Amino acid sequence: MTFQAAEAGGVGQPPTNHFLSHVRDWTLLVICNLIWASQFVLAKLVQQDMGPVTATFLPMALATLLLIPIVRYRRRRSGAATPAPRGDVLRFALIGVVGQVVAQLGVTWGVRFAPASNAALLSLTLPIATAIMAYLILGEQMTRVRWLSFALAVAGVLQCSGVEWDTLSFSSSAILAGNLLILAGVLGSAFYNVYSKKLLKRYEPLEVLLYSYYAVLVCLLPINLYTEPESLQHIHAFGPMVWLGLLLLATLQYFLSMVLFLTVLTRLDAVQAGMSNYLIPVFGVFIAAAALGERLTPRMVAGGVVVLASTLLITAYEEHRASRAATRVVATPGERQ
């Protein structure tokens, strides 16, 4: 059951290998956020025949079915036959409900009441919320490199985030409720990212994902049956394109991207991994331009490049500096002998 996180580049490795391993982690985070950015297009496709809650429940259920045989096989090979302690069961339920369910439904229901520009603006607080929670829960610190990366990322993402400042609204009670739901969803995502890192010290990424999905499905099923019973009743009538969208959401969004993200999280701080979420609106703009023909300006391209550079700075460069510093600390006593 215990999972020992592999350190990104051991002390004895050459500096070049250190840097390449950190670039690998950065590349995996880029892939994760590219997949997450495509979620909006896929969700729009499947919601032609179902409500938003069903569009979340069904692909997560399919992803869970994919995870079960893989996790069981890996546990048998490792000889881990004992079930998770009760305390960990509650922790998995916590990240499943407070993390995944709140994150999914908060945004889904929030955009019904608040303008899309409000959602785009509030989503920019995700890495900030992750940094605050990482400090409170994990004791992670903000360094000068991290502050610089945050500043660059915010500046870049504001150039291509799609926030329409003239349509922002915080006036009515309905819009306020929508904003609070969206913010709750953002905080739920941040909590999942941070608290998962505690569990990754004892469990594999696949296990953390599967056990948290159990809690999600137990919670979402009654909500789905109550709010959108007709969607599940007409599941047999879904067309081929809708099923394709559901399968892509299950395999890419809820399976592959999450496994990659949790794997990287075993090697990087939650603050570093969370900073990559600023790539989501950037990739969203490029996907909209490619798939929907929306206008792409030079300013948007420049903003995207700045965000990419900021995420590379906080992952590969900062970890490379830390690894070199650790190497010098270890090497010093040997030189004195």
C-alpha positions in Angstrom: 0.0 0.0 0.0 2.8 2.4 0.8 4.0 4.4 -2.1 7.5 5.9 -2.0 7.5 9.0 -4.2 10.4 9.0 -6.6 12.6 12.0 -6.2 13.1 14.0 -9.4 16.8 13.5 -10.0 18.8 12.0 -7.2 21.7 13.7 -5.5 24.2 11.6 -7.4 22.8 12.4 -10.8 24.6 14.9 -13.1 23.1 18.4 -13.3 22.0 17.8 -16.9 19.9 14.8 -15.8 18.4 17.0 -13.0 17.3 19.6 -15.5 15.9 17.1 -18.0 13.8 15.4 -15.3 12.3 18.7 -14.3 11.6 19.6 -17.9 9.9 16.2 -18.2 7.6 17.1 -15.3 6.9 20.5 -16.8 6.0 18.8 -20.1 3.6 16.4 -18.3 1.9 19.4 -16.6 1.5 21.1 -20.0 -0.2 17.9 -21.4 -2.5 17.8 -18.3 -3.6 21.4 -18.8 -4.0 21.0 -22.5 -6.4 18.1 -21.8 -8.3 20.1 -19.1 -8.7 23.0 -21.5 -10.3 20.7 -24.1 -12.9 19.7 -21.5 -15.1 22.6 -22.4 -15.4 21.6 -26.0 -16.1 18.0 -25.1 -18.6 18.9 -22.4 -20.5 21.1 -24.9 -20.7 18.1 -27.2 -22.1 15.6 -24.7 -24.5 18.1 -23.1 -26.5 18.1 -26.4 -28.3 15.0 -25.0 -27.9 15.3 -21.2 -27.7 17.8 -18.3 -24.4 19.1 -16.8 -24.5 16.8 -13.8 -24.9 13.7 -15.9 -22.2 14.9 -18.2 -19.9 14.8 -15.1 -21.2 11.6 -13.5 -21.1 9.3 -16.6 -17.5 9.9 -17.7 -16.3 9.7 -14.1 -18.1 6.4 -13.7 -16.4 5.1 -16.9 -13.0 6.3 -15.6 -13.7 4.5 -12.4 -14.4 1.3 -14.3 -11.1 1.7 -16.1 -9.2 2.3 -12.8 -10.6 -0.7 -10.8 -8.8 -3.6 -12.7 -5.6 -1.6 -13.0 -5.4 -0.8 -9.3 -6.4 -4.4 -8.3 -3.7 -5.8 -10.5 -1.0 -3.5 -9.2 -2.0 -4.2 -5.6 -1.8 -8.0 -6.2 1.6 -7.6 -7.7 2.9 -5.5 -4.8 1.3 -7.8 -2.2 -0.8 -5.1 -0.7 -3.8 -7.1 0.5 -4.9 -5.0 3.6 -7.7 -2.4 3.1 -7.1 1.2 3.7 -7.4 2.2 7.4 -10.6 3.9 8.4 -8.9 7.2 8.8 -7.7 7.1 5.2 -11.1 6.1 4.0 -12.4 9.3 5.6 -9.6 11.3 3.9 -10.4 9.9 0.5 -14.1 10.7 1.1 -13.0 14.2 2.0 -11.0 14.9 -1.1 -13.7 13.2 -3.2 -16.6 15.3 -1.9 -15.0 18.6 -0.9 -12.5 18.4 -3.7 -14.1 16.8 -6.8 -17.8 17.1 -6.2 -17.7 20.7 -5.0 -15.3 21.6 -7.8 -17.4 20.1 -10.5 -20.9 21.2 -9.4 -19.7 24.6 -8.1 -18.6 25.7 -11.6 -21.4 23.8 -13.4 -24.2 25.5 -11.3 -22.4 28.8 -10.8 -22.3 29.7 -14.5 -26.1 29.4 -14.6 -26.3 32.6 -12.5 -23.1 34.5 -13.2 -21.7 35.7 -16.5 -19.0 33.7 -18.2 -16.6 36.5 -17.7 -17.1 36.3 -14.0 -16.2 32.6 -14.1 -13.1 33.3 -16.2 -11.9 35.9 -13.8 -12.6 33.8 -10.7 -10.9 30.8 -12.2 -7.6 32.8 -12.2 -7.6 32.5 -8.4 -7.0 28.7 -8.5 -3.2 28.8 -8.3 -3.4 31.5 -5.6 -5.8 29.3 -3.5 -3.6 26.4 -4.1 -0.6 28.3 -2.7 -2.5 29.5 0.4 -3.7 25.9 1.1 -0.3 24.4 0.5 1.1 26.8 3.1 -1.6 26.0 5.6 -1.8 22.2 5.1 1.7 21.3 3.8 3.8 24.1 5.1 5.1 25.0 1.6 6.7 28.4 1.3 6.7 31.0 -1.4 10.1 31.8 -2.8 11.3 34.8 -4.8 11.2 32.6 -8.0 7.6 31.6 -7.2 6.5 35.2 -6.7 8.1 36.2 -10.0 6.4 33.2 -11.7 3.0 34.2 -10.3 3.4 37.8 -11.5 4.4 36.7 -15.0 1.6 34.2 -15.2 -1.1 36.6 -14.1 0.2 39.3 -16.5 0.2 36.8 -19.4 -3.1 35.1 -18.7 -4.9 38.4 -18.5 -3.9 39.0 -22.1 -5.6 35.9 -23.3 -8.0 34.7 -20.6 -11.2 35.8 -22.3 -12.3 38.0 -19.5 -14.6 40.7 -20.9 -14.2 43.4 -18.3 -17.2 45.4 -19.6 -19.5 42.5 -18.9 -18.3 41.7 -15.4 -21.2 42.0 -12.9 -21.4 41.6 -9.1 -24.7 43.5 -8.6 -27.7 41.2 -8.2 -28.1 38.5 -5.5 -28.4 35.8 -8.2 -25.0 36.8 -9.7 -23.5 36.9 -6.2 -24.8 33.4 -5.6 -23.3 32.3 -8.9 -19.9 33.9 -8.0 -19.9 32.1 -4.7 -20.6 28.8 -6.3 -17.8 29.3 -8.8 -15.4 30.3 -6.1 -16.4 27.2 -4.1 -15.6 25.2 -7.1 -12.2 26.8 -7.4 -11.5 26.2 -3.7 -12.5 22.6 -4.1 -10.0 22.1 -6.9 -7.3 23.7 -4.9 -8.1 21.5 -1.9 -8.0 18.4 -3.9 -4.6 19.3 -5.4 -3.1 20.0 -2.0 -4.6 17.3 0.2 -3.9 14.6 -2.4 -0.2 15.3 -1.8 -0.6 14.1 1.8 -2.1 10.9 0.6 0.5 10.4 -2.1 3.0 9.7 0.6 1.3 6.4 1.3 -0.6 5.5 -1.8 0.1 5.3 -5.5 -1.5 8.0 -7.8 -3.8 5.5 -9.3 -5.1 4.5 -5.8 -5.6 8.1 -4.7 -7.6 8.7 -7.9 -9.8 5.6 -7.6 -10.6 5.8 -4.0 -11.6 9.5 -4.3 -13.7 8.7 -7.3 -15.6 6.1 -5.2 -16.7 9.0 -2.9 -17.6 11.2 -5.9 -19.9 8.6 -7.4 -21.6 7.8 -4.1 -22.3 11.5 -3.7 -23.1 12.4 -7.4 -25.5 9.5 -8.1 -28.4 10.7 -5.8 -27.8 14.3 -7.0 -28.0 13.1 -10.6 -31.1 11.1 -10.0 -32.8 14.0 -8.3 -31.8 16.8 -10.6 -31.6 15.1 -14.0 -33.5 11.8 -13.9 -34.4 12.1 -17.6 -30.8 12.1 -18.7 -30.1 8.6 -17.3 -33.5 7.3 -18.5 -32.6 8.2 -22.1 -29.0 6.9 -22.0 -29.9 4.3 -24.6 -30.7 7.1 -27.1 -27.3 8.8 -27.0 -25.8 9.1 -30.4 -22.3 7.9 -31.5 -20.8 11.4 -31.2 -22.1 11.8 -27.6 -20.6 8.4 -26.6 -17.3 9.4 -28.3 -17.3 12.6 -26.2 -18.1 10.6 -23.0 -15.3 8.2 -23.7 -12.8 11.0 -24.4 -13.8 12.8 -21.2 -13.4 9.5 -19.3 -10.1 8.4 -20.7 -8.4 11.8 -21.1 -10.0 14.3 -18.6 -10.8 12.0 -15.7 -8.2 9.2 -16.1 -5.0 10.1 -18.0 -4.6 13.8 -17.1 -5.3 13.1 -13.4 -2.9 10.2 -13.2 -0.2 12.3 -14.8 -0.9 15.3 -12.5 -0.8 13.2 -9.4 2.4 11.5 -10.5 4.1 14.9 -11.0 2.7 15.9 -7.6 4.8 13.2 -6.0 7.9 15.1 -7.2 6.9 18.8 -7.1 5.4 21.0 -4.5 1.7 21.7 -4.8 2.4 25.4 -5.4 4.6 24.5 -8.4 2.1 22.0 -9.9 -0.8 24.4 -9.2 0.8 27.2 -11.1 0.5 25.3 -14.3 -3.3 25.8 -14.1 -2.8 29.2 -15.6 -2.2 27.3 -18.8 -5.9 26.3 -19.0 -7.3 29.6 -20.2 -4.3 30.0 -22.5 -4.9 26.6 -24.2 -8.7 27.3 -24.1 -8.1 30.4 -26.3 -6.0 28.4 -28.8 -8.4 25.5 -28.9 -11.3 27.9 -29.5 -9.4 29.5 -32.4 -8.6 26.2 -34.0 -11.9 24.4 -33.4 -14.4 27.4 -33.5 -12.5 29.8 -35.7 -12.4 32.5 -33.0 -10.0 35.4 -33.5 -6.5 35.0 -32.2 -4.5 38.2 -31.7 -0.8 38.7 -31.4 -1.4 40.0 -27.8 -3.0 36.6 -26.9 -0.1 34.7 -28.4 2.4 36.8 -26.5 0.4 36.3 -23.3 0.4 32.6 -23.8 4.2 32.5 -24.3 4.7 34.5 -21.1 2.5 32.0 -19.1 4.4 29.0 -20.6 7.7 30.7 -19.6 6.4 31.3 -16.0 5.4 27.7 -15.5 8.8 26.5 -16.8 10.5 28.9 -14.4 8.7 27.6 -11.3 9.0 23.9 -12.2 12.2 23.2 -14.2 14.4 26.2 -13.2 13.5 26.3 -9.5 13.8 22.6 -9.0 17.1 22.6 -10.9 18.5 25.3 -8.6 17.2 23.4 -5.5 18.9 20.1 -6.8 22.2 21.8 -7.4 22.1 23.4 -3.9 21.3 20.0 -2.3 24.2 18.5 -4.3 26.6 21.1 -2.9 25.4 20.5 0.6 26.0 16.8 0.4 29.3 17.2 -1.4 30.8 19.6 1.1 31.3 17.1 4.0 33.0 14.6 1.7 35.5 17.2 0.6 36.6 17.8 4.2 37.3 14.2 4.8 
